[in-house]
Each structure stands twice: as structure tokens, then as C-alpha cells.
Amino acid sequence: MSKVNLAYDFRSDTVTQPCAAMKEAMMNADLGDDVYREDPSALALEEKTASLLGKEAALYFPTGCMANLTALMMHAQPGSVLYAGARSHIKLYELGSYARIAGLSLVEVPDTGGRLDFEALKKSWFGDIYYLPKAGVICVENTHNMLGGLVYPEQELARVAEFAREKQTPLHMDGARLFNAAVAKDCSPTVWTQHVDSVMVALSKGLGAPMGSILAGRKSEIDRALAIRKMLGGGMRQVGMTAAAALYALDHNLPLLARDHDRCRRVYEAAKEVPGLDPVAPDTNILIINMAEPKAQELVAAADAVGAKVMAVSDSVVRAVFHLNISDEACEALVDAFRKWGQR
Ligand SMILES: *Cc1c(COP(=O)(O)O)cnc(C)c1O
């Protein structure tokens, strides 16, 4: 495969690359053995993110999948039930680890619009008769990846949180792109995190660090997460190299997310004028384009012809993601490709 021009790579915000200054920060990072909890850069990152997220403690993970799985394992007993969205990342893209490793069964809750259907959640809840499955954990996703980077409305989250408290069931937020939500709404991430027991945020997506995610929550629970992370093979050593990249990203790349959102909105406005394309109005940096006919591969090829890479999510859905390495020229080229496809 030929090398993709990064500025034209709309497949995901995970493709971002560290800039020279970020690499410099990595080169100069203070290091230690993080399994002994002696890596100053990793500890600094955990302290900073705990504070940004309004939680007592945070733990650095190699991936979001491992952080989500650890959250499930720290909250829920094997054999209990995970209540999560039908189009959630945890259900669709984590290889069923909630079942295979955490030992949970899944009750899917409809999540049209990126939020759990509250009435459906209540309806699907098992009663507390002794022979029925016990509730383990509820998960929400913010922003919602597959449904187009949608921001979870705070009032709706508050309702789920109240219900979770009533049922004495922990609430976890898959907040891989929570910082996108915060920048889009010009507020602190704590607007959402105040309602949840734990939250995962990705550093390797729009923020542009080469790897890593954070799990934040109560000190007593994050202490248990440390052991679970080790058990899953996530005990890392001189991990300050990449923690320093994440610290750089939080200091320098966080405000740049607004630029991604603007570009996403501009491409959306143009795409919605193209016959046959029905894009979802974006809240943040993900553009989901529903198509009247199953011609996703055709649209991907049209983008390809101008050097732009987008992803077919299904026969009739295409996704374009905006990130810090995307250029304005690339956005214009993508719009041109959509228009040309519309006139074919
Ligand atoms: C990317 C993503 C994850 C998983 O992160 P990885 O670092 O790729 O394991 C989890 N949830 C959502 C919503 C994501 O977009």
C-alpha cells in the first residue's frame, strides 16, 4: 500500500503523528520503572488528568480498550450484567472482552442519537429476584463514535446517573473523545464526569499523542485498577516516554480540537447539498454520512481519486474524521470529491 498523505487521511483521528516539539518532550522525559510507580512523567500525567477530570485518581493505560475493560472488571462481578449502547464501542469493537475476560453478559440499550434510551434502559432492567442476573455496570459513550461524535446531553446523563445510584450500580463513561465534547461545548469535562463513577479518555486520538488512555475515578477503585492493569499485561516500565507526549498534547493540542470541529462542520454543510448523501449534523470531529443507496465503496473511491482517505463503515455509511494533521486543502478536496460523485 502506498503511503497515505497524513493531511488527507480522514479514516480516523488515531492516525495523528507527533510533531517535532512533542518528540523533543519525549526525548527529555524523566523516567523510572512505572511498575514500581517510579516514573515521574507517568505519575505527573495521572495527577494532571485526575485533576482535569475532577476525579481523585487516574491511571495511564496503553489503550482505551484495556482501560474500558479494566473499568468493567473493577466495577462488576463476573456473571453480572453490563448495560451498554447497541452501537457502543465496548459492544462492537472490543472483541467481546466484557464477556470473555470480564465475564459479563450484555444487555443492549438502544442508543439512537448517541445516548442511552432512558425508558428502554429502565424497561430492560432485571428485577431483584434472586434467580435473575445481577446488575454489574452501566456504560455511556461520550462523544459517541459510531453515531457521529455526538455529545451526551448533560441533563440526560444526570438522569442515568440518578437511576444508577437508585439501583446501586456503577456508571462508567467511555469518554475516548470526552475532550472533544468539552471543547465543543466550551466547558470543563467535569460537567459530565461529576455524574459518573469512572471515565476513560483517549490521548492517542484527537489530542495526537502516539499512544495511551487514562482511566480516572475514586482512589480506592483506581488502586484496584492498578492490579487489574498488571494482570491484563498493561504494567509498563519507562512509560514516561509516551506519558510526556501526552502531557505535551494536553498543554498544546487540546485547544486545537476546536479547529477540527470547524472543519468537520464545513465539510458537513457541503456534503448535505450533495444528492444521495445524508450526513449527520456533527457535534464534534466525526462526520457520518448516510447514503440513500449502498454506494459507500463508490464514495470512498471518489475520495481516493483526489488523494483523500475516508472509511466505509457499512455498505451505505461513510465516516470522515478530522484531526490535527488534516489541512484545509484536504477538506476542499474532499468536498470536491463528494460533489463530483453527486454529479456522476
Ligand atoms: C478508540 C475508542 C476506544 C478504544 O481505544 P483504543 O486506544 O483504540 O483501544 C474506546 N472507545 C471509543 C469510543 C473509541 O473511539
The ligand as a Tripos MOL2 file, in Angstrom:
@<TRIPOS>MOLECULE
LIG
   15    15     1     0     0
SMALL
NO_CHARGES

@<TRIPOS>ATOM
      1 C1        -10.9300    4.3770   20.1280 C.3       1 LIG1
      2 C2        -12.0050    4.1210   21.0880 C.ar      1 LIG1
      3 C3        -11.8180    3.2180   22.1520 C.ar      1 LIG1
      4 C4        -10.5980    2.3310   22.3020 C.3       1 LIG1
      5 O1         -9.3810    2.9420   22.2740 O.3       1 LIG1
      6 P1         -8.0620    2.1510   21.7760 P.3       1 LIG1
      7 O2         -6.9750    3.0150   22.3210 O.co2     1 LIG1
      8 O3         -8.1250    2.1220   20.2850 O.co2     1 LIG1
      9 O4         -8.0730    0.8000   22.3870 O.co2     1 LIG1
     10 C5        -12.8590    3.0700   23.0410 C.ar      1 LIG1
     11 N1        -13.9930    3.7600   22.9050 N.ar      1 LIG1
     12 C6        -14.2060    4.6270   21.9140 C.ar      1 LIG1
     13 C7        -15.4940    5.3740   21.8400 C.3       1 LIG1
     14 C8        -13.2220    4.8420   20.9650 C.ar      1 LIG1
     15 O5        -13.4460    5.6790   19.9480 O.3       1 LIG1
@<TRIPOS>BOND
     1     1     2 1
     2     2     3 ar
     3     2    14 ar
     4     3     4 1
     5     3    10 ar
     6     4     5 1
     7     5     6 1
     8     6     7 2
     9     6     8 1
    10     6     9 1
    11    10    11 ar
    12    11    12 ar
    13    12    13 1
    14    12    14 ar
    15    14    15 1
@<TRIPOS>SUBSTRUCTURE
     1 LIG1         1 GROUP 0 **** ****
